[in-house]
């Protein structure tokens, strides 16, 4: 869907520096600054019995002896990529095929030969526990995952898919891409008069608003400078964001939903101030924007946002999709 004789040496050095350009970094480079949010995957004797023949981009030919029973969550890397390690607490894009480990029957699958992949948010402790299954796996890998009944469906079964309470589940995943779980990069000094951002350990922002009147003009500060591609109008991006009125009342927060948001950067679908907040900002960055009413919702109420509100957004740019 759904991307380098003493008198002339200084001159050469200066010329070389002026001509050098830094290429935008991808997930593989930026993810080296991250720590794991979830426990890394572990292998097991049962998962080792699963095979999935074929190359990435081909529908896998999956085989395993059944009934197959494992312990907890077992992961087998069949093809190892090199696109950066999954850390958990993030969104990934996958192709997948799902099988009943007790009967050998396939119950779901995507078309591995197309760009019609799925997005999966890796949340610690969810059922199925995909965060445990994939954390530590490199982007570009094919893996087989065996989940016992408790890890797969809390031993409740999934009748609609023909899965009994005592049946384990096998998934074969092609891990195609990953998005950052939070902004990563170099911290920048905040501008005078802007709200102060306070970050929780895993990146969720809070703010302190200055005890003064809201500015009448749009203001934006990049608080963490990422090293990825810059955002352009028309891009489809993945972000975490939180929004407040100038009075300090929070009206939205993707962090609380434990799931990032996906937007097309366009004034047709977003308020103009949100577009201006993100245009040109690099992937991996965190930005704070103060948006006056004329670039927000104007004199109209919007849910819990009163008419004429000045808005504050803190946005982590996690990637383009």
N, C-alpha and C positions, 0 to 999 in steps of 0.2 A: 504494500500500500504505500491492505494495507492491507547514504551520502556515500644544507650548507658548509744591504748596503745602507745602512743606517739612515741616510738622508731621505730616501724615498719611502722607507717602510711606513712612517706615519701617514703619508698621503694614501698609500694603498690600504692601510687599515681603515682610515676614515671612509674611503670610497666603498670598501667592502661592507662596512657597517651600514652605510646609507642604502646600499642596494639590497641588503638582506631582508627578507620577509619571513615572518613567522607563520607557518601553516596552522590552520585551526586543528586542534586536537579532537580526537574521537573518544568514545567511551573507554577504549583500551588504555589510553594514556591517563585520562582523568580519574578512572576508577582506582588507580594505584594509591590515591590519597584517602581512600575510604576504608573503614573497618567493617567487619561483618556485623550485620544486624541480626542474623539468624545463625544457628549452629550449622557448620558446614556438613555437606553430605557425607555419608559413610557407605561403604560397600557391604556385600553380604554374599554368602554362599548360594542362596536361592536366586538372587538377582543375576548372579554370574551365569545362570543357566539360560538366560534370555538372549536371543540373537535378533538383530534387525539389519538384514542385508540391504545393500544399496548405498548410493552416495547422497549427500545433502542435495536437496532439490528433486529427489526421487522418492516415490512412495516406498516406505520400508517394507521388506518382507519379514514379518515378525513371526518367530516361533519360540515355543517354550513347552516343557512338559507340564501337564496339568492333571490334577490340581496342584498348584504351586503355592507353598506357604512360606512366608518370610517373617522377619522380626522387625516390627516398627516400620521404618522407611529405609529401604536399601536402593542405592543408585549405582548403576553400571555405566561408565563412559564407553561408548562404542566407537564414536569418532570424536577426537579431541580438537577443539578449535583453539584460536589464539586471539580472540577479540576482547579479552578482559574478563576478569572473574566476576560472577554474580555475587553480590553481597547481601541480598535480601532487603526487605523493606522498600521495594522498588517495583516498577512495571517492566515486564519483559514481553517480547513478541515471540510467539511459538507456532510451529506446526506440531500436531499431536495425533496420536492414535491411542484409544483406550480399550482395554481388554479385561474381561472377567478372568481373574487368575485361577478360579476354581473350575471353570468350564471351557476356557480357551476362546470363548466367543468375543468378537469385537463388538463394542456397543456404540462407539463414536469415533470419528476421525475427520481431520481436515484434509484438503487436497495439497499434499506436499509439493506439487509441481507448480503451484500458483503463488501469487502474492496475497492470497486471501487467508492470511494468518490471523491468529487471535492475540489479544492482549491479556495478560494475567498479572494481577497485582500480588506480589509475594508478601504475605502478612504472617508474622510470627504467630504460631498456634492455631492457624486456620485449619479447617478440615475440608478437603484433603490438605495435608501439610506439605504444600509445594515449596514453601520457603526452605524447609529442611531438606527437601529433595534436590533442590537446584543450587542452593548457596555453595559457592566454591567452583561451580562448573563454569568453563570458559564459553563466552559467546562464540557461536560458530560450531558448537558441539552437537552431537546426537547422543542422547542418553536413554537408558531404560530405567524406569522407576517402579519398584514393587512396594506397594503399601499394604500392610496387614489390615484386617477389618477395622480396627480401632483408628488407625491413622487415616484410612480412606474415607470412612463414613461414620465414625464413632460407634461402630458395631450395630448400626441401625438398619443397614441395607439401603438400597435405592430401588424400590419396586418398579418404578417406571423404566428402569434400564435393565431389569431382570437380574439385579444383584441382591443376593440374600445377605442376611445379617452376618453370616460366617464366611462370606466371600471376600477375598482380597482383590485388589485392582492393580493392573499393570498399565503404565503409560510409557509410550515412546515419544520423546520430545526432540525436535530440532530447535535449538535455542538460537534464534535468528538475530535478535538485537536486545539491547537493554537500555533503560533510561536511568539517569542518576537518581538516587534517593533524596538528595538535597544539593544545594549549591556547594561547589568546591572550587577553590581558587585563592587569590590573594585578597586579604581584607583591605578595604579602603576607609579612610577617615570620613565620618559623617559630616555633612554641612551644618553650619550654624542655623538654628531655627527649625531644623527638621526633627520629626519625632525620633526618639531613641529606640533602637531595636535591641531586644534582649532575647537570646536564643536558648532554648532547651537543649540538652545534650544531643538529641537526635535531629536538631535543626528547626523545630517548630518555633515560630517567632511570637514574641509579645512586644508591646510598645509602651512608651511613655510619651504623652503628647505635651509639648511646651505649653506653659500657662500664658498664652497670648492668643490674639485673634488669628483665625485661619488666614493664610496667604490668599490673595485674590488671583494669583497666577499659578499655572502649572509648574510643579517642581519635581525633579527626579534626581536620585543619587544612587549610583552603583556601589553597594556596600561590600560585595564580594565579586571580584573580577574573574570570570571564568575564562577558559582558553579554547572554547569550542567555536562552532560557526556562529556568525551574527544572525540575528533574527531579521527576516525581511517580510514586507507586506505580502500576504497570501500564504505564508508558511503555516503548516499545521504543527503545533508545538504541544509539549507536555510540561505542565508546571504544577508546583504547589503554591498556593497563595492564601493570604488571609486579608480581610478587609475590615476597616473600622471607619466610623465617622470621626470628624475632628474632635468631637466631644468624648471620644474614647470608647464608644459603644461598638462592639464587634458584631457584624452582621453576616459574615460568611468565613469559612475556614476549611479548606480541603484537607488539612492535616487531621482535623477531628474526624473526618470520614475515612481516614486511613487509606485514601485513594487519591492519586493526583488527578488533575483535570486536563482535558485536551481541548484546545481552541484553535480556530483558524484566525490568524491575525488580519482582521478586516473590520472596518467601521460599519460594515453591513451587519455584523453579528456581535460586536463588542462596543462598549462606550468608547468615545474617541480618546479619553484620557488613558484607558487601559492599553489602547494601541500605541499611543505615544510613549507610554511607560516601557514598552517592550521593543519597539523598533530599534534595531541596531545593537541591542544587548546580546552578548555572547552566551552560548550554551554553557552552563556551569555557574552562571552569575546569580547573585541576589540583588534585587533592586527595590528601593522604596520610592513610591510616587505619591505626591499630594495632588489631588485632582479637584479643581474648583467645580461648582455646579454646572457651568456652561459646557464643561467637557465630561460631565457625569450624567446625572439624571435630571438636571435642571430643577424646575419648580414642581416636578411630579414626585409623589411618594413612590417608593419601590420596596414592597414588603415592609421590613422594619426600618427602612431608611427614610427619614423625614424629608419633605420637600426642601429644596435649597441647600442640601447637605454638601459640605466639602468632604471628600473621601480620602482615605489613606489605604494604600495597598502595599504589602510586602510580598514579593514574588520571587520564587526560586525557579530558574529556567533549567529544566531537567533534560531536555532533548527535543529534537524534531522527529516527527513520525511520517 
